[in-house]
Amino acid sequence: MSTFFSQGYRCTDCQVAAHPRCVQQAQKWECCRRSPPSNRKSRRPTITRVDLPPMGNWNVTRTMEYSDRTDKIVSDVMELKNMDDFISRKIYQMEEGKGKRDTIADVVFKKALKEFKAYLISTYSVMAKEGRLSLRYKDLISMFERTMENVCRQEQSATFPVTLGVNAFRGFLNEFVSHQQRTVEEKPKTKVKKEKRKKTEPVTNHLGHTFVLVVVNIPTACEICTSFMWLMEKSLVCQKCKLTCHKKCCSKITLFCKDDHETTSQGGRVFGVRLYVLVSDDLKVPIIVDRLITTIEVKGLYTEGIYRKSGSSSKVKALRQDIENDVDKVDYDDYPVHVLTTTLKAFFREMPDPLLTYEAYDQFIQATGVSDQTERVSTIFALINKLPKNNYDLVERLIFHLARVAQQEQSNLMSASALAIVFAPCILRTNKNVNAQDSLNDIAKQTTCIENIVDEQLKKLRMTLADIDTLDMVCHKASNRLSSLRSSKTTSSLAPDNAKYQTGSNADIGTEEEILTHQIASLKNEKALLTTVLPTLKRTCSDDDMLSVDMGSSISSVDDMPPTHHHDHLHNHEEYAVTFDLPALGESCA
């Protein structure tokens, strides 16, 4: 019972309770139940020892876990990019600011921050491509907490206070939010012309029909009541089967939409529906796929056996029913990770036409027979590029998600091969009748095809994230160097006694400042380019491709480059090394 009750003190008059360590402070409080002052000698209320209920969410680090607001959402992709820059700056300050050796707490926290930064880059690169954002600050904190727990397992530091690290991360987020608010307030307000909103006619859905109000200009008969409509009267017209009726007759329709019935094999509105029904010009990926993948990446990247283990059939059925009713009103946080993954697999498995299409099935199977690895991957990616646009966009989103899952193979035990075994029957299948032996042979080829695609995307993901980390580190070093140059320039301008000696040095500082400014802008542009191409489904260049030399170039080696003179460096901008160990600017500066 000691875990349910602890000793404390309670006032006999006002019933105020206090911990033993707080009882001295409590004796100074004025009792609210004391009688009004009178001539009698006031009696001091007594404090007796009682049992108090335990405190909630209390741990050995004496750090209370905060409750996160669910209504605080990330406004746009630019906010995530600014958060990435903010966290990169924090990591750089933590690595450069200390001269002593890092403790295990510093190592775990910095490693968790770096992994979260990689998650952040991958997330906003996808969202920038799709133009849709559905993240809350609560999701980011939850993702960092799982990242901390995973890093603790890798570092074999079970005693590390995860709650303390999460609260420190909350402090970073609060600082970032305050900085964002100040930035928004400092921006000058500009008058924005209000655009006139076009009136959009309401859309009515009934039995698969998608009705839109249309003004009748020619004599038209209602197909339900067979009576003619008045001219200039608004009637309902189905966008698919062109059924026309009065507004009052819409509820009397008993037949399903013909076109909609042809696109659904199971009578649902999401599952078993052809892909072009769920996408549009503004919606490249179906909403159900985007929501499921986003939630899985927040909750389950480190879950062991993700996509291999199945969820509860009753919960999967309930989730599918909620999605069929209204996909926008489903709260995916209420369902376990394995229920979400099972539902996502069911969506791809029940597509009438598989994601890699029946027509391209034989070509994909034949491509796996190429012996050379490079040629095989090139052939498979060439076939993917020939897919219809809707299929290509969804394949690109799915493969990038599977690469992010395989990136955490050490925690979730799901390699590219394991993921290919799960997803190959869902997205690559045939509608032809084949014998049992050929079917078994095709299963191995299907798995090999998907494994090659995921492996290639995983290789590209790791290389790109490593390049982005290098660019961030160099950019922060250049920014610090630029800040020190500007501060020294300001300091020297305040000392008029040495003005004749500082004329040349100020000119050199100005030249160096101009070079650094140009390089920082170049580094940021290169990072933006890498972030843009990160989620795309393109092959990575091999080492031979990177080392190949353009034979038509005028300069083919270092010996062919024109000589440079030592005294011309003040007039021609020279590129600094990655470490930014700046060379001497001249003999006079020594």
C-alpha positions as CSV (number, residue, x, y, z in Angstrom):
1,M,0.0,0.0,0.0
2,S,3.0,2.3,0.2
3,T,2.8,2.9,-3.5
4,F,-0.8,4.3,-3.2
5,F,-0.4,6.5,-0.1
6,S,2.3,8.7,1.4
7,Q,2.6,10.6,4.7
8,G,1.6,14.2,4.9
9,Y,-0.1,16.9,7.1
10,R,-3.6,18.3,7.0
11,C,-5.1,21.3,8.8
12,T,-8.0,20.4,11.1
13,D,-9.9,23.6,10.4
14,C,-9.5,24.3,6.6
15,Q,-8.4,20.7,5.6
16,V,-5.4,22.1,3.6
17,A,-2.9,19.2,2.9
18,A,0.9,19.5,2.7
19,H,3.9,17.3,2.2
20,P,6.3,16.8,5.1
21,R,8.9,18.9,3.4
22,C,6.4,21.7,2.9
23,V,4.8,21.7,6.4
24,Q,7.0,24.6,7.7
25,Q,5.9,26.8,4.8
26,A,2.3,25.8,5.4
27,Q,2.4,26.9,9.0
28,K,2.9,30.5,7.8
29,W,-0.4,30.5,5.8
30,E,-3.5,32.0,7.3
31,C,-6.2,29.5,7.9
32,C,-9.3,30.4,5.8
33,R,-11.7,28.8,8.2
34,R,-10.6,30.8,11.2
35,S,-13.3,32.7,13.1
36,P,-13.2,36.6,12.8
37,P,-11.0,38.4,15.3
38,S,-12.4,38.8,18.8
39,N,-11.2,39.7,22.3
40,R,-10.6,36.1,23.0
41,K,-7.1,34.8,22.5
42,S,-7.0,33.3,19.0
43,R,-6.4,29.6,18.9
44,R,-3.8,28.5,16.3
45,P,-5.1,25.6,14.1
46,T,-3.3,22.3,14.7
47,I,-1.8,20.3,11.9
48,T,-2.1,16.5,12.1
49,R,-0.3,13.8,10.2
50,V,-2.4,12.1,7.6
51,D,-2.0,9.8,4.5
52,L,-2.1,11.7,1.2
53,P,-2.8,10.2,-2.3
54,P,0.2,9.9,-4.6
55,M,1.3,12.6,-7.0
56,G,0.7,11.8,-10.7
57,N,3.4,11.4,-13.3
58,W,6.2,11.8,-10.7
59,N,9.5,10.1,-11.4
60,V,12.9,9.8,-9.7
61,T,14.3,12.9,-11.6
62,R,11.7,15.0,-9.8
63,T,10.5,16.2,-13.3
64,M,6.8,16.4,-13.9
65,E,5.7,15.4,-17.4
66,Y,3.9,18.3,-19.1
67,S,0.6,17.8,-20.9
68,D,0.9,18.9,-24.5
69,R,-1.7,21.0,-26.3
70,T,-3.4,19.1,-29.1
71,D,-4.7,22.3,-30.9
72,K,-1.2,23.7,-31.6
73,I,-0.5,22.7,-35.2
74,V,2.4,23.4,-37.6
75,S,1.2,26.1,-39.9
76,D,3.2,25.5,-43.0
77,V,6.2,23.8,-44.5
78,M,8.4,26.9,-44.0
79,E,7.8,26.6,-40.2
80,L,9.3,23.1,-40.3
81,K,12.3,24.3,-42.3
82,N,12.9,27.1,-39.8
83,M,12.6,24.5,-37.0
84,D,15.3,22.4,-38.8
85,D,17.6,25.4,-38.9
86,F,16.9,26.1,-35.3
87,I,17.7,22.5,-34.2
88,S,20.8,22.4,-36.4
89,R,22.1,25.6,-34.7
90,K,21.4,24.1,-31.3
91,I,23.4,20.9,-32.2
92,Y,26.3,23.0,-33.5
93,Q,26.3,25.1,-30.3
94,M,26.3,22.0,-28.1
95,E,29.2,20.4,-30.0
96,E,31.3,23.6,-30.3
97,G,30.5,25.3,-27.0
98,K,31.9,22.8,-24.6
99,G,35.6,22.2,-24.0
100,K,35.2,19.2,-21.7
101,R,34.3,15.6,-22.4
102,D,30.7,14.9,-23.0
103,T,28.8,12.8,-20.4
104,I,26.5,10.0,-21.4
105,A,23.5,12.3,-21.0
106,D,25.0,14.7,-23.5
107,V,25.8,11.9,-25.9
108,V,22.2,10.5,-25.8
109,F,20.5,13.9,-26.1
110,K,22.6,15.0,-29.0
111,K,22.2,11.8,-30.8
112,A,18.4,11.9,-30.3
113,L,18.4,15.5,-31.7
114,K,20.3,14.4,-34.8
115,E,18.0,11.5,-35.5
116,F,15.0,13.8,-35.0
117,K,16.5,16.4,-37.3
118,A,16.8,13.7,-40.0
119,Y,13.1,12.8,-39.4
120,L,12.2,16.5,-39.7
121,I,14.0,16.9,-43.1
122,S,12.4,13.8,-44.5
123,T,9.0,14.9,-43.3
124,Y,8.9,18.4,-44.7
125,S,10.6,17.3,-48.0
126,V,7.5,15.1,-48.6
127,M,5.0,17.7,-47.4
128,A,6.6,20.4,-49.6
129,K,6.2,18.1,-52.6
130,E,2.6,17.2,-51.9
131,G,1.6,20.7,-50.7
132,R,-0.3,19.3,-47.7
133,L,0.6,19.5,-44.0
134,S,-1.1,17.6,-41.2
135,L,1.3,17.8,-38.2
136,R,0.9,18.9,-34.6
137,Y,3.5,20.0,-32.1
138,K,2.2,17.1,-30.0
139,D,3.2,14.7,-32.8
140,L,6.7,16.2,-32.9
141,I,7.2,15.8,-29.1
142,S,5.9,12.2,-29.3
143,M,8.3,11.4,-32.1
144,F,11.2,12.9,-30.1
145,E,10.3,10.8,-27.1
146,R,10.3,7.6,-29.1
147,T,13.6,8.7,-30.6
148,M,15.1,9.2,-27.1
149,E,13.9,5.8,-26.0
150,N,15.4,4.2,-29.1
151,V,18.8,5.9,-28.6
152,C,18.8,4.8,-24.9
153,R,18.4,1.2,-26.0
154,Q,21.2,1.6,-28.6
155,E,23.6,3.2,-26.0
156,Q,22.5,0.7,-23.4
157,S,21.7,3.5,-21.0
158,A,18.5,2.3,-19.3
159,T,18.9,4.7,-16.4
160,F,18.8,7.8,-18.6
161,P,15.8,10.0,-17.5
162,V,13.8,10.2,-20.8
163,T,11.3,12.5,-19.3
164,L,14.1,15.0,-18.5
165,G,15.3,14.9,-22.1
166,V,11.8,15.3,-23.5
167,N,11.2,18.3,-21.3
168,A,14.5,19.9,-22.5
169,F,13.2,19.4,-26.0
170,R,10.0,21.1,-25.1
171,G,12.1,24.0,-23.9
172,F,13.7,24.2,-27.3
173,L,10.3,24.1,-29.0
174,N,9.0,26.9,-26.7
175,E,12.1,29.0,-27.5
176,F,11.5,28.3,-31.2
177,V,7.8,29.3,-31.0
178,S,8.6,32.5,-29.2
179,H,11.2,33.3,-31.8
180,Q,8.7,32.7,-34.6
181,Q,6.1,34.9,-33.0
182,R,8.7,37.8,-32.6
183,T,9.7,37.3,-36.3
184,V,6.0,37.6,-37.4
185,E,5.4,40.7,-35.3
186,E,8.5,42.4,-36.6
187,K,7.5,42.0,-40.2
188,P,5.9,45.1,-41.7
189,K,2.3,44.7,-42.4
190,T,1.3,45.1,-46.0
191,K,-2.1,45.7,-47.3
192,V,-3.4,42.6,-49.1
193,K,-6.1,43.0,-51.6
194,K,-9.0,40.8,-50.8
195,E,-9.9,38.5,-53.7
196,K,-13.5,38.0,-54.4
197,R,-14.5,34.5,-53.6
198,K,-16.2,32.7,-56.3
199,K,-19.5,31.1,-55.3
200,T,-19.2,27.4,-55.5
201,E,-22.3,25.3,-55.8
202,P,-22.7,22.7,-53.1
203,V,-22.1,19.1,-54.1
204,T,-24.5,16.4,-53.1
205,N,-23.5,12.7,-52.8
206,H,-26.1,10.0,-52.9
207,L,-25.7,6.3,-53.7
208,G,-22.4,7.0,-55.5
209,H,-23.8,9.9,-57.4
210,T,-22.0,13.2,-57.3
211,F,-24.7,15.9,-57.9
212,V,-24.0,19.5,-58.8
213,L,-26.6,22.3,-59.2
214,V,-26.9,23.3,-62.9
215,V,-29.2,25.9,-64.4
216,V,-31.6,24.4,-67.0
217,N,-31.4,26.2,-70.3
218,I,-33.2,23.8,-72.6
219,P,-36.3,21.7,-72.0
220,T,-35.2,18.8,-69.8
221,A,-37.2,16.1,-68.1
222,C,-36.5,14.8,-64.6
223,E,-35.5,11.1,-64.9
224,I,-37.1,10.3,-61.5
225,C,-40.6,11.8,-61.8
226,T,-40.6,12.2,-65.6
227,S,-42.0,15.7,-65.4
228,F,-40.3,18.7,-67.3
229,M,-38.3,21.3,-65.5
230,W,-38.9,25.0,-65.7
231,L,-36.3,27.0,-67.7
232,M,-33.7,28.8,-65.6
233,E,-34.5,26.4,-62.8
234,K,-31.6,24.8,-60.9
235,S,-31.5,21.0,-61.2
236,L,-29.2,18.3,-60.0
237,V,-26.9,16.6,-62.5
238,C,-24.6,13.7,-61.6
239,Q,-20.9,14.4,-62.6
240,K,-20.3,10.7,-63.5
241,C,-23.4,9.2,-65.1
242,K,-25.1,12.5,-66.0
243,L,-28.4,11.6,-64.3
244,T,-30.6,14.7,-64.1
245,C,-33.4,15.3,-61.6
246,H,-35.2,17.9,-59.5
247,K,-33.7,18.8,-56.2
248,K,-36.8,17.4,-54.4
249,C,-36.4,14.1,-56.3
250,C,-32.8,13.4,-55.1
251,S,-33.9,11.4,-52.1
252,K,-36.1,9.2,-54.2
253,I,-33.2,7.7,-56.2
254,T,-32.8,4.0,-55.5
255,L,-30.2,3.1,-58.2
256,F,-26.4,3.3,-57.7
257,C,-24.4,5.4,-60.0
258,K,-23.3,3.3,-63.0
259,D,-19.8,4.7,-63.3
260,D,-19.2,4.6,-59.6
261,H,-20.4,1.0,-59.4
262,E,-18.0,0.0,-62.1
263,T,-15.0,1.5,-60.2
264,T,-15.8,-0.2,-56.9
265,S,-15.5,-4.0,-56.6
266,Q,-16.8,-4.1,-53.0
267,G,-19.2,-1.3,-52.9
268,G,-17.0,0.9,-50.7
269,R,-15.9,4.5,-51.3
270,V,-12.2,4.0,-50.3
271,F,-11.2,0.4,-50.3
272,G,-11.4,-1.5,-53.6
273,V,-11.7,1.8,-55.6
274,R,-9.7,2.6,-58.6
275,L,-6.9,5.0,-58.0
276,Y,-8.1,7.8,-60.3
277,V,-11.3,8.1,-58.2
278,L,-9.3,9.0,-55.0
279,V,-6.9,11.5,-56.6
280,S,-7.2,14.8,-58.5
281,D,-5.0,17.5,-59.9
282,D,-4.5,19.0,-56.4
283,L,-4.4,15.7,-54.6
284,K,-1.5,13.5,-55.8
285,V,-1.8,10.9,-53.1
286,P,-5.1,9.6,-51.6
287,I,-5.9,11.1,-48.3
288,I,-6.2,7.7,-46.6
289,V,-2.7,6.7,-47.6
290,D,-1.2,10.1,-46.6
291,R,-2.9,10.0,-43.1
292,L,-1.9,6.4,-42.4
293,I,1.7,6.8,-43.5
294,T,2.1,10.1,-41.5
295,T,0.7,8.5,-38.4
296,I,2.8,5.4,-38.8
297,E,5.9,7.4,-39.2
298,V,5.1,9.4,-36.0
299,K,4.1,6.4,-33.8
300,G,5.8,3.3,-35.3
301,L,9.1,3.8,-37.0
302,Y,10.9,2.1,-34.0
303,T,8.2,-0.6,-33.4
304,E,9.5,-4.1,-33.7
305,G,7.9,-6.1,-36.5
306,I,6.1,-3.2,-38.1
307,Y,4.3,-4.5,-41.2
308,R,5.2,-8.1,-40.3
309,K,2.8,-8.4,-37.4
310,S,-1.0,-8.0,-38.0
311,G,-3.3,-5.9,-35.9
312,S,-6.5,-7.0,-34.2
313,S,-9.1,-8.0,-36.7
314,S,-12.0,-6.3,-34.8
315,K,-10.1,-3.0,-34.6
316,V,-9.0,-3.2,-38.2
317,K,-12.7,-3.7,-39.2
318,A,-13.7,-0.7,-37.0
319,L,-11.1,1.5,-38.5
320,R,-12.1,0.5,-42.1
321,Q,-15.7,1.3,-41.3
322,D,-14.7,4.7,-39.9
323,I,-12.7,5.5,-43.0
324,E,-15.6,4.4,-45.3
325,N,-17.9,6.7,-43.4
326,D,-15.7,9.8,-43.4
327,V,-12.0,9.7,-43.9
328,D,-11.5,13.3,-42.7
329,K,-13.0,12.6,-39.2
330,V,-11.0,9.6,-38.2
331,D,-8.7,9.9,-35.2
332,Y,-5.8,7.6,-36.1
333,D,-4.2,8.2,-32.7
334,D,-6.9,6.0,-31.2
335,Y,-5.6,2.9,-33.0
336,P,-2.4,0.8,-32.4
337,V,0.4,0.9,-34.9
338,H,-0.2,-2.6,-36.2
339,V,-3.8,-1.8,-36.9
340,L,-2.8,1.1,-39.0
341,T,-0.2,-0.9,-40.9
342,T,-2.7,-3.8,-41.5
343,T,-5.2,-1.3,-42.9
344,L,-2.6,0.3,-45.2
345,K,-1.6,-3.2,-46.6
346,A,-5.3,-4.0,-47.1
347,F,-5.8,-0.8,-49.2
348,F,-3.0,-1.7,-51.6
349,R,-4.0,-5.4,-51.7
350,E,-7.7,-4.6,-52.6
351,M,-6.9,-2.1,-55.4
352,P,-8.7,-3.4,-58.6
353,D,-5.6,-2.6,-60.6
354,P,-2.4,-3.1,-58.7
355,L,-0.1,-0.2,-58.1
356,L,2.5,-1.5,-60.6
357,T,-0.3,-2.4,-63.0
358,Y,-1.2,-5.7,-64.7
359,E,0.3,-4.5,-68.0
360,A,3.8,-3.9,-66.6
361,Y,3.9,-7.1,-64.6
362,D,5.7,-9.3,-67.1
363,Q,8.3,-6.6,-67.8
364,F,9.1,-6.2,-64.1
365,I,9.5,-10.0,-63.7
366,Q,11.8,-10.1,-66.7
367,A,13.8,-7.2,-65.4
368,T,14.7,-9.2,-62.2
369,G,16.5,-11.7,-64.5
370,V,19.2,-9.3,-65.4
371,S,22.4,-10.5,-63.9
372,D,24.2,-7.2,-63.5
373,Q,23.0,-5.3,-60.4
374,T,23.4,-1.8,-61.9
375,E,21.6,-2.7,-65.2
376,R,18.9,-4.5,-63.3
377,V,18.1,-1.5,-61.1
378,S,18.3,0.9,-64.1
379,T,15.8,-1.3,-66.0
380,I,13.4,-1.4,-63.1
381,F,13.5,2.3,-62.6
382,A,12.9,2.8,-66.3
383,L,9.8,0.7,-66.1
384,I,8.6,2.7,-63.1
385,N,9.0,5.9,-65.1
386,K,6.6,4.5,-67.7
387,L,3.7,4.0,-65.2
388,P,0.6,6.3,-65.3
389,K,1.1,9.5,-63.4
390,N,-1.3,8.6,-60.6
391,N,0.5,5.3,-60.0
392,Y,3.9,6.9,-60.2
393,D,3.1,9.5,-57.6
394,L,1.7,6.8,-55.2
395,V,4.7,4.4,-55.8
396,E,7.1,7.3,-55.0
397,R,5.3,8.1,-51.7
398,L,5.1,4.4,-50.7
399,I,8.7,3.5,-51.5
400,F,10.1,6.6,-49.7
401,H,8.1,5.5,-46.6
402,L,9.4,2.0,-46.8
403,A,12.9,3.4,-47.1
404,R,12.4,5.4,-43.9
405,V,11.2,2.2,-42.2
406,A,14.2,0.2,-43.4
407,Q,16.5,3.0,-42.2
408,Q,15.5,2.0,-38.6
409,E,16.2,-1.7,-39.2
410,Q,18.3,-1.9,-36.1
411,S,15.2,-1.1,-34.0
412,N,12.2,-2.4,-35.9
413,L,14.0,-5.5,-37.4
414,M,12.5,-4.8,-40.8
415,S,15.0,-4.7,-43.6
416,A,14.4,-3.9,-47.2
417,S,14.1,-7.7,-47.9
418,A,11.5,-8.2,-45.1
419,L,9.4,-5.2,-46.4
420,A,9.6,-6.6,-49.9
421,I,8.2,-9.9,-48.8
422,V,5.3,-8.1,-47.2
423,F,4.5,-5.6,-50.0
424,A,5.4,-7.5,-53.2
425,P,2.1,-9.4,-53.3
426,C,0.1,-6.2,-52.6
427,I,1.5,-3.9,-55.3
428,L,2.9,-6.4,-57.9
429,R,0.6,-9.2,-59.0
430,T,-0.9,-10.6,-62.2
431,N,-4.5,-11.4,-63.3
432,K,-3.4,-14.3,-65.5
433,N,-4.0,-18.0,-64.5
434,V,-0.6,-19.6,-63.9
435,N,0.3,-23.0,-62.6
436,A,1.6,-23.6,-59.1
437,Q,5.3,-23.9,-60.0
438,D,5.4,-20.7,-62.1
439,S,3.5,-18.9,-59.3
440,L,6.2,-19.9,-56.7
441,N,9.0,-18.8,-59.1
442,D,7.2,-15.4,-59.6
443,I,7.0,-14.8,-55.8
444,A,10.7,-14.8,-55.5
445,K,11.1,-12.5,-58.5
446,Q,8.4,-10.1,-57.2
447,T,10.3,-9.9,-53.9
448,T,13.6,-9.3,-55.6
449,C,12.0,-6.5,-57.7
450,I,10.6,-4.6,-54.7
451,E,13.7,-5.2,-52.7
452,N,15.9,-3.6,-55.3
453,I,13.6,-0.5,-55.4
454,V,13.6,-0.1,-51.6
455,D,17.4,-0.7,-51.4
456,E,18.1,2.0,-54.0
457,Q,15.9,4.5,-52.3
458,L,17.4,3.7,-48.9
459,K,20.9,4.2,-50.3
460,K,19.8,7.6,-51.7
461,L,18.1,8.6,-48.4
462,R,21.2,8.0,-46.3
463,M,23.6,9.7,-48.8
464,T,21.4,12.8,-49.1
465,L,20.9,13.1,-45.3
466,A,24.7,12.8,-44.8
467,D,25.3,15.5,-47.4
468,I,22.7,17.8,-45.8
469,D,24.4,17.3,-42.4
470,T,27.7,18.3,-43.9
471,L,26.2,21.4,-45.5
472,D,24.6,22.4,-42.2
473,M,27.8,22.1,-40.3
474,V,29.8,24.1,-42.9
475,C,27.1,26.7,-43.1
476,H,27.1,27.3,-39.3
477,K,30.9,27.6,-39.3
478,A,30.7,30.2,-42.0
479,S,27.9,32.0,-40.2
480,N,30.0,32.2,-37.0
481,R,33.0,33.4,-38.9
482,L,30.9,36.1,-40.6
483,S,29.5,37.2,-37.3
484,S,33.0,37.5,-35.8
485,L,34.2,39.5,-38.8
486,R,31.3,41.9,-38.5
487,S,31.7,42.3,-34.7
488,S,35.5,43.0,-35.2
489,K,34.7,45.5,-37.9
490,T,32.3,47.3,-35.6
491,T,34.9,47.3,-32.7
492,S,37.6,48.7,-34.9
493,S,35.4,51.5,-36.1
494,L,35.0,52.7,-32.5
495,A,38.8,53.2,-32.1
496,P,39.8,56.4,-34.0
497,D,43.5,56.3,-32.7
498,N,44.4,53.4,-35.0
499,A,42.4,54.5,-38.0
500,K,45.5,54.8,-40.3
501,Y,46.5,51.2,-39.5
502,Q,43.0,49.8,-39.9
503,T,42.2,51.0,-43.4
504,G,43.8,48.0,-45.1
505,S,42.5,45.5,-42.7
506,N,38.9,46.8,-43.0
507,A,39.2,46.4,-46.8
508,D,40.4,42.8,-46.3
509,I,37.6,42.1,-43.9
510,G,35.1,43.5,-46.4
511,T,36.4,41.2,-49.1
512,E,36.3,38.2,-46.8
513,E,32.8,39.1,-45.6
514,E,31.6,39.3,-49.2
515,I,33.0,35.8,-50.0
516,L,31.4,34.3,-46.9
517,T,28.1,35.8,-47.7
518,H,28.2,34.4,-51.2
519,Q,29.2,31.0,-49.9
520,I,26.5,30.8,-47.2
521,A,23.8,31.6,-49.8
522,S,25.3,28.9,-52.1
523,L,25.2,26.4,-49.3
524,K,21.6,27.1,-48.5
525,N,20.6,26.8,-52.1
526,E,22.4,23.4,-52.4
527,K,20.6,22.2,-49.2
528,A,17.2,23.3,-50.6
529,L,18.0,21.4,-53.8
530,L,18.9,18.2,-51.9
531,T,15.8,18.5,-49.8
532,T,13.6,18.9,-52.9
533,V,15.0,15.7,-54.6
534,L,15.1,13.6,-51.4
535,P,11.6,12.0,-51.7
536,T,11.8,11.6,-55.5
537,L,12.1,8.2,-57.1
538,K,15.4,8.6,-59.0
539,R,18.4,6.4,-59.1
540,T,21.5,7.5,-57.2
541,C,24.7,8.1,-59.2
542,S,27.4,5.4,-58.9
543,D,31.0,6.2,-58.0
544,D,32.0,5.7,-61.7
545,D,29.4,8.3,-62.8
546,M,30.6,10.8,-60.2
547,L,34.3,10.4,-61.2
548,S,33.7,10.5,-65.0
549,V,35.2,13.5,-66.8
550,D,33.5,15.5,-69.5
551,M,35.8,14.9,-72.5
552,G,34.5,18.1,-74.2
553,S,35.6,20.3,-71.3
554,S,38.4,22.8,-72.0
555,I,40.0,21.9,-68.6
556,S,40.5,18.2,-68.1
557,S,43.1,18.1,-65.3
558,V,44.7,20.3,-62.7
559,D,47.8,20.8,-64.9
560,D,45.7,22.4,-67.6
561,M,44.4,25.1,-65.2
562,P,45.8,28.7,-65.7
563,P,48.4,29.7,-63.1
564,T,47.4,32.0,-60.3
565,H,49.6,34.6,-58.6
566,H,49.9,35.0,-54.9
567,H,49.4,38.8,-55.0
568,D,46.2,38.6,-57.0
569,H,44.1,37.1,-54.2
570,L,42.8,40.5,-53.1
571,H,41.3,41.2,-56.5
572,N,40.0,37.7,-57.3
573,H,37.6,35.8,-55.0
574,E,39.1,32.5,-53.9
575,E,37.0,29.6,-52.5
576,Y,37.7,28.6,-48.9
577,A,38.1,25.0,-47.7
578,V,35.3,23.1,-46.1
579,T,36.9,23.6,-42.6
580,F,37.1,27.4,-43.2
581,D,40.7,27.6,-41.9
582,L,41.1,31.0,-43.7
583,P,44.4,31.7,-45.3
584,A,46.4,34.9,-44.6
585,L,45.1,37.8,-46.5
586,G,48.5,39.4,-47.2
587,E,51.9,40.3,-45.9
588,S,50.6,43.5,-44.2
589,C,48.1,41.6,-42.1
590,A,50.7,39.4,-40.5
